[in-house]
Amino acid sequence: MTKENAKVLIIGSGPAGYTAAIYASRAGLNPIMVTGGQPGGQLTTTNDVENYPGYPDGINGPQMMVDFQKQAERFGTDIRYGMATAVDFSGYPHKVIIDDKYEIIAESVIIATGASAKYLGLASEEKYYNKGVSACAVCDGFFYKGKEVAVVGGGDTAAEEATYLANLCPKVYLLVRRDEMRASQIMQNRVKNTPNIEILWNTETEEILGNEEEVTGMRVVNNITGEKKDIDIKGFFVAIGHQPNTDIFKDYLEMDETGYLKVQPGSSKTNIQGVFATGDAADKVYRQAVTAAGTGCMGALDAERFLQAKEIHTV
């Protein structure tokens, strides 16, 4: 297996990875970026981004990531298309296997592998993705202002999405598959006290309905009585959680029960020196492009300071 050395290796792309690359390359650290299986991250599946500063007319998600990539390349980032398939953080420097083919020996590693939204697995859900189906109310809710929508889920995320949408939409259906919610009591109370949220208990989605161009409704089934009914909606928001893309790090890095990487407060530092976590791989609260970019900046600055301190100690 061939080997090469890197001062900074960035695993993953998207706003966090590209921002880290911009800062690291401008600092003269010659970063190598391995893009991951979805170059550009979750934003490449988003049609319109209207809440990222600097784009007054909004921008197409894939184009935005092309802009990020060009800026990173302008300063000399070595961008590689591939997947990090294994890591070894047991010693120093750090070792990362790419596509099971070659090894990068890195003095510092910035993780920007992101997270993936969980979906129900319906064929109609995939068919109408970005045509009315979304996994982020904060990102896409504005497009459904004045329209009736549905949210699927019973936890805090679903409750937050439902109450957020209730400020924009005349009617929000909250589909809960059990007879109780998993959300914290304060969030449950907030949902129940919002008059334009209707909770459908013991309810699951059988199919998302549409006219080929957009969502027009949903077919739901009561899992106790078996009763089915069609409900007119324009937006269908899935809020059953996200899965951070962090499996390859589980033997070395501290993470919570869901898999989000733990960092030292106010930094991107993990429990392993020289390894930094950014973006949605470590953020289960905000999960926005702009916050991911911010932590990407932190990761690059933390890596730069780590490398500077290491040089001082070895002189």
C-alpha positions as CSV (number, residue, x, y, z in Angstrom):
1,M,0.0,0.0,0.0
2,T,1.4,3.4,-1.0
3,K,1.9,6.0,1.7
4,E,2.2,9.8,1.7
5,N,2.5,12.5,4.3
6,A,0.3,15.5,5.0
7,K,0.5,18.3,7.5
8,V,-3.3,18.6,7.5
9,L,-5.8,16.0,6.2
10,I,-9.4,17.0,5.9
11,I,-11.9,14.1,5.8
12,G,-15.1,15.1,4.2
13,S,-16.3,18.2,2.3
14,G,-19.3,20.4,2.7
15,P,-19.3,23.8,4.4
16,A,-17.2,22.6,7.3
17,G,-14.6,20.8,5.2
18,Y,-14.2,23.5,2.6
19,T,-14.0,26.3,5.1
20,A,-11.3,24.4,7.0
21,A,-9.5,23.9,3.7
22,I,-9.7,27.6,2.9
23,Y,-8.2,28.6,6.2
24,A,-5.6,25.8,6.3
25,S,-4.4,26.5,2.7
26,R,-4.1,30.2,3.3
27,A,-2.0,29.4,6.4
28,G,0.4,27.6,4.1
29,L,-0.4,24.1,5.5
30,N,-1.0,22.5,2.1
31,P,-4.1,20.6,3.2
32,I,-5.2,17.4,1.5
33,M,-9.0,17.0,1.4
34,V,-10.7,13.6,0.8
35,T,-14.3,14.5,-0.2
36,G,-16.2,11.5,1.0
37,G,-19.0,9.6,-0.8
38,Q,-21.1,12.8,-1.2
39,P,-18.8,15.6,-2.3
40,G,-20.2,18.8,-1.0
41,G,-22.2,17.1,1.7
42,Q,-26.0,17.5,2.3
43,L,-26.2,20.9,0.6
44,T,-25.7,19.1,-2.8
45,T,-29.2,17.7,-2.3
46,T,-30.8,21.1,-1.5
47,N,-32.3,23.2,-4.4
48,D,-32.5,26.6,-2.8
49,V,-30.4,28.1,0.0
50,E,-31.7,31.4,1.1
51,N,-30.4,31.8,4.7
52,Y,-26.6,31.7,4.0
53,P,-25.1,35.2,4.4
54,G,-23.6,36.7,1.2
55,Y,-26.2,35.4,-1.2
56,P,-28.9,38.1,-1.2
57,D,-30.9,36.3,-4.0
58,G,-30.3,32.8,-2.6
59,I,-28.3,30.2,-4.3
60,N,-28.7,26.6,-5.6
61,G,-27.1,24.2,-3.0
62,P,-24.8,22.3,-5.5
63,Q,-23.6,25.6,-7.0
64,M,-22.9,27.0,-3.5
65,M,-20.6,24.0,-2.9
66,V,-18.9,24.5,-6.3
67,D,-18.2,28.0,-5.1
68,F,-16.7,26.7,-1.8
69,Q,-14.6,24.2,-3.7
70,K,-13.2,26.8,-6.1
71,Q,-12.2,29.0,-3.2
72,A,-10.5,26.2,-1.5
73,E,-8.7,25.2,-4.7
74,R,-7.7,28.8,-5.3
75,F,-5.5,28.8,-2.3
76,G,-3.9,25.4,-3.1
77,T,-6.0,22.7,-1.4
78,D,-5.3,19.3,-2.8
79,I,-8.9,17.9,-3.3
80,R,-9.2,14.1,-3.8
81,Y,-12.4,12.3,-4.6
82,G,-12.6,9.2,-2.4
83,M,-13.5,7.8,1.0
84,A,-11.6,7.4,4.2
85,T,-12.2,3.7,4.9
86,A,-10.1,3.2,8.1
87,V,-8.2,5.2,10.6
88,D,-5.5,4.5,13.2
89,F,-5.2,7.2,15.9
90,S,-3.4,4.9,18.4
91,G,-0.1,6.6,17.8
92,Y,1.4,9.7,16.2
93,P,1.3,10.8,13.5
94,H,-2.2,9.7,12.5
95,K,-2.9,7.1,9.8
96,V,-5.9,7.2,7.5
97,I,-6.6,4.7,4.8
98,I,-8.3,6.0,1.6
99,D,-10.5,3.7,-0.5
100,D,-8.6,0.7,0.9
101,K,-5.8,1.6,-1.5
102,Y,-3.4,4.1,0.0
103,E,-2.4,5.6,3.4
104,I,-2.1,9.2,4.4
105,I,0.2,9.8,7.4
106,A,-1.1,13.1,8.8
107,E,0.3,15.4,11.5
108,S,-3.3,16.7,12.0
109,V,-6.7,15.5,11.0
110,I,-9.8,17.7,10.6
111,I,-13.0,15.6,10.5
112,A,-15.9,17.0,8.4
113,T,-17.8,13.9,7.6
114,G,-21.2,15.4,8.4
115,A,-24.4,13.6,9.3
116,S,-27.2,12.0,7.2
117,A,-30.9,12.6,7.9
118,K,-32.9,9.5,8.6
119,Y,-35.9,8.9,6.4
120,L,-38.9,6.6,6.4
121,G,-37.7,4.6,3.4
122,L,-40.8,5.2,1.3
123,A,-40.5,5.2,-2.5
124,S,-42.7,8.3,-2.7
125,E,-40.6,10.0,-0.1
126,E,-37.6,9.6,-2.4
127,K,-39.6,10.6,-5.4
128,Y,-40.7,13.9,-3.9
129,Y,-37.4,14.8,-2.1
130,N,-36.9,18.5,-2.6
131,K,-40.3,18.7,-4.2
132,G,-42.1,19.0,-0.9
133,V,-40.2,16.4,1.2
134,S,-37.6,17.8,3.5
135,A,-35.6,16.9,6.6
136,C,-35.0,20.5,7.8
137,A,-37.8,22.9,8.6
138,V,-35.4,25.7,9.5
139,C,-33.8,25.3,6.0
140,D,-37.0,24.9,3.9
141,G,-39.9,26.0,6.0
142,F,-40.1,29.5,4.5
143,F,-41.0,28.0,1.1
144,Y,-44.2,26.6,2.7
145,K,-45.4,29.9,4.3
146,G,-49.2,30.0,4.2
147,K,-49.5,26.3,3.2
148,E,-50.5,23.2,5.2
149,V,-47.7,20.8,6.1
150,A,-46.9,17.7,8.1
151,V,-44.1,16.7,10.4
152,V,-43.2,13.1,11.2
153,G,-41.6,12.3,14.6
154,G,-42.2,12.2,18.3
155,G,-39.0,13.6,19.8
156,D,-37.7,17.0,20.6
157,T,-36.6,17.6,17.0
158,A,-40.1,16.9,15.6
159,A,-41.6,19.1,18.3
160,E,-39.2,22.0,17.5
161,E,-39.9,21.6,13.7
162,A,-43.6,21.6,14.3
163,T,-43.7,24.7,16.4
164,Y,-41.3,26.5,14.0
165,L,-43.6,25.7,11.1
166,A,-46.6,26.7,13.1
167,N,-45.4,30.3,12.9
168,L,-45.4,30.1,9.1
169,C,-48.2,27.7,8.2
170,P,-51.9,27.8,8.9
171,K,-52.0,24.1,9.8
172,V,-49.3,21.6,10.9
173,Y,-50.1,17.9,11.3
174,L,-47.7,16.1,13.7
175,L,-47.6,12.4,13.0
176,V,-46.6,10.3,16.1
177,R,-46.5,6.6,15.7
178,R,-47.2,5.8,19.3
179,D,-49.8,7.1,21.8
180,E,-47.2,9.4,23.4
181,M,-44.3,11.6,22.5
182,R,-40.6,11.0,23.3
183,A,-40.0,14.8,23.5
184,S,-39.2,16.5,26.7
185,Q,-42.2,17.7,28.7
186,I,-41.6,21.3,28.0
187,M,-41.6,20.7,24.2
188,Q,-44.7,18.5,24.4
189,N,-46.5,21.3,26.3
190,R,-45.4,23.8,23.6
191,V,-46.8,21.6,20.9
192,K,-50.1,20.9,22.6
193,N,-50.6,24.6,23.4
194,T,-50.1,25.6,19.8
195,P,-53.6,25.8,18.3
196,N,-52.7,25.2,14.7
197,I,-50.7,22.0,15.4
198,E,-52.9,18.8,15.2
199,I,-51.3,15.7,16.6
200,L,-52.3,12.5,14.9
201,W,-51.5,9.7,17.5
202,N,-50.7,6.1,16.5
203,T,-50.3,7.3,13.0
204,E,-47.8,6.2,10.3
205,T,-47.3,7.4,6.7
206,E,-48.2,4.9,4.0
207,E,-47.5,7.1,1.0
208,I,-46.7,10.7,0.1
209,L,-49.1,11.9,-2.6
210,G,-48.2,14.2,-5.5
211,N,-48.8,15.3,-9.0
212,E,-45.2,14.4,-10.2
213,E,-44.1,18.0,-9.8
214,E,-44.8,18.5,-6.1
215,V,-46.4,17.0,-2.9
216,T,-50.2,17.4,-2.8
217,G,-51.0,15.2,0.2
218,M,-50.2,12.1,2.3
219,R,-51.9,8.8,3.0
220,V,-51.7,7.9,6.6
221,V,-52.8,4.8,8.6
222,N,-53.8,4.4,12.2
223,N,-51.6,1.5,13.4
224,I,-54.3,0.5,16.0
225,T,-57.5,0.6,14.0
226,G,-56.0,0.2,10.5
227,E,-58.0,3.2,9.3
228,K,-56.5,5.0,6.4
229,K,-57.1,8.5,5.2
230,D,-55.7,11.0,2.7
231,I,-54.8,14.5,4.0
232,D,-54.0,17.5,1.7
233,I,-50.6,19.0,2.5
234,K,-47.9,20.8,0.5
235,G,-44.9,20.1,2.7
236,F,-43.8,16.8,4.4
237,F,-41.0,17.2,7.0
238,V,-39.2,14.1,8.3
239,A,-37.9,14.7,11.8
240,I,-36.9,11.3,13.1
241,G,-33.3,12.2,13.7
242,H,-29.9,12.3,12.0
243,Q,-27.0,9.8,11.9
244,P,-23.5,11.3,12.1
245,N,-21.1,9.7,9.7
246,T,-18.6,8.8,12.3
247,D,-18.5,5.0,12.4
248,I,-14.8,4.7,11.3
249,F,-13.7,6.7,14.4
250,K,-15.5,4.7,17.1
251,D,-12.4,2.9,18.3
252,Y,-10.5,6.1,19.0
253,L,-12.7,9.1,19.5
254,E,-15.2,9.9,22.2
255,M,-18.8,10.2,21.0
256,D,-22.2,10.3,22.5
257,E,-24.7,7.5,22.3
258,T,-25.9,8.6,18.9
259,G,-22.4,8.9,17.4
260,Y,-21.8,12.6,17.5
261,L,-18.1,13.3,18.2
262,K,-17.4,15.0,21.5
263,V,-15.2,18.2,21.5
264,Q,-13.7,20.3,24.2
265,P,-16.0,23.2,24.9
266,G,-15.3,26.3,22.8
267,S,-13.0,24.3,20.4
268,S,-12.9,21.6,17.8
269,K,-10.5,19.4,19.8
270,T,-11.3,15.8,20.3
271,N,-9.8,13.4,23.0
272,I,-7.0,12.6,20.6
273,Q,-4.3,15.3,20.1
274,G,-4.1,16.6,16.6
275,V,-7.6,15.4,15.6
276,F,-10.3,18.0,15.3
277,A,-14.1,17.5,14.7
278,T,-16.2,20.0,12.8
279,G,-19.6,20.5,11.3
280,D,-22.5,18.1,11.7
281,A,-20.2,15.2,12.7
282,A,-20.0,17.0,16.1
283,D,-23.1,19.3,16.1
284,K,-26.4,17.8,16.9
285,V,-28.1,21.1,17.9
286,Y,-27.8,23.6,15.1
287,R,-27.0,21.6,11.9
288,Q,-26.9,24.6,9.6
289,A,-24.5,25.4,6.8
290,V,-23.3,28.6,8.4
291,T,-22.6,27.0,11.8
292,A,-20.8,24.1,10.0
293,A,-18.6,26.7,8.2
294,G,-17.8,28.4,11.5
295,T,-16.6,25.2,13.1
296,G,-14.6,24.4,9.9
297,C,-12.8,27.7,10.6
298,M,-12.2,26.6,14.2
299,G,-10.9,23.3,13.1
300,A,-8.3,24.8,10.8
301,L,-7.2,27.4,13.4
302,D,-7.0,24.7,16.1
303,A,-4.9,22.5,13.7
304,E,-2.6,25.4,12.9
305,R,-2.0,26.2,16.5
306,F,-1.4,22.6,17.3
307,L,1.2,22.2,14.6
308,Q,2.9,25.5,15.6
309,A,3.1,24.3,19.2
310,K,4.5,20.9,18.1
311,E,7.2,22.6,16.1
312,I,8.2,24.9,19.0
313,H,8.5,21.8,21.3
314,T,10.6,19.9,18.8
315,V,13.1,22.7,18.0
